């Protein structure tokens, strides 16, 4: 989650950053299945993917609610990041390698 917050912060920043060009090149919408439009999610709700998406959306809501509560309690460094958490999470998850594909297929050091 800390990495997602960093990505959100860097992406929304107007200050120059060595990551800015890359982050600006990423999709505008979160590319993961749980971010699909509601009518699509509804149409797959009876499937394993639909159930996984529902669980993912519920978990994301808990994370966003936590950030909003922290913002409300004066944690200024988190201000506005809850709006882009889904974007940063989706772009991170869609661009990482599954552990078994890393380190010559051994996944050493990855959980």
KAZI-V817093 format. One record per residue. N is the residue number from 0. PSI is psi as a letter, one per 30 degrees, with the letter a starting at -180 (999 if undefined). NEAR is the number of other ideal C-beta (glycine too) atoms within 8 Angstrom. D_LAST is the distance of its C-alpha to the last C-alpha in Angstrom with 2 decimals. Layout:
N:PSI:NEAR:D_LAST / N:PSI:NEAR:D_LAST
This chain:
0:e:5:15.49 / 1:e:5:16.95 / 2:e:8:16.37 / 3:e:11:18.03 / 4:e:12:20.85 / 5:e:8:21.32 / 6:e:12:21.63 / 7:e:13:24.08 / 8:e:9:26.03 / 9:e:11:26.38 / 10:e:13:27.33 / 11:f:8:29.98 / 12:k:8:31.33 / 13:f:2:34.71 / 14:k:4:34.26 / 15:k:3:33.62 / 16:k:7:30.04 / 17:f:3:28.51 / 18:f:7:26.04 / 19:e:11:28.83 / 20:e:6:29.92 / 21:e:7:26.48 / 22:e:10:25.78 / 23:f:7:29.29 / 24:f:5:28.67 / 25:l:7:25.91 / 26:k:6:27.08 / 27:e:3:29.05 / 28:l:7:27.48 / 29:k:10:23.85 / 30:g:8:22.97 / 31:l:10:20.61 / 32:e:8:22.14 / 33:f:12:22.20 / 34:g:9:24.48 / 35:l:7:27.02 / 36:l:5:30.54 / 37:e:5:31.38 / 38:e:6:33.75 / 39:e:8:31.14 / 40:e:14:28.65 / 41:e:7:31.59 / 42:f:6:32.44 / 43:g:10:29.03 / 44:f:9:28.74 / 45:g:4:29.41 / 46:l:7:26.56 / 47:e:5:22.90 / 48:e:8:22.19 / 49:e:11:24.68 / 50:e:9:23.10 / 51:e:10:19.62 / 52:e:13:21.46 / 53:e:11:23.36 / 54:e:8:20.39 / 55:e:11:18.86 / 56:e:10:22.32 / 57:e:8:22.70 / 58:e:8:19.51 / 59:e:12:20.69 / 60:e:8:24.11 / 61:e:8:22.89 / 62:e:10:21.19 / 63:e:11:24.39 / 64:e:8:26.62 / 65:e:8:24.89 / 66:e:12:25.50 / 67:e:9:29.06 / 68:e:8:29.71 / 69:e:9:28.59 / 70:e:12:30.84 / 71:f:6:33.67 / 72:g:6:33.34 / 73:g:4:33.98 / 74:i:8:30.63 / 75:f:6:32.13 / 76:f:4:29.16 / 77:g:11:27.50 / 78:k:7:30.73 / 79:f:8:30.44 / 80:f:12:26.69 / 81:f:10:26.30 / 82:f:5:28.29 / 83:g:11:25.93 / 84:e:15:22.55 / 85:e:10:22.40 / 86:e:12:23.34 / 87:e:14:20.77 / 88:e:12:17.89 / 89:e:14:19.18 / 90:e:13:19.71 / 91:e:11:16.32 / 92:f:8:14.56 / 93:f:8:17.18 / 94:g:5:16.75 / 95:l:6:13.15 / 96:k:5:11.91 / 97:k:6:9.64 / 98:e:8:7.03 / 99:f:7:9.57 / 100:f:7:12.25 / 101:l:11:11.31 / 102:h:8:12.74 / 103:h:3:15.33 / 104:g:7:13.29 / 105:f:7:11.29 / 106:g:10:7.94 / 107:k:6:8.38 / 108:g:4:6.74 / 109:k:7:3.77 / 110:999:2:0.00
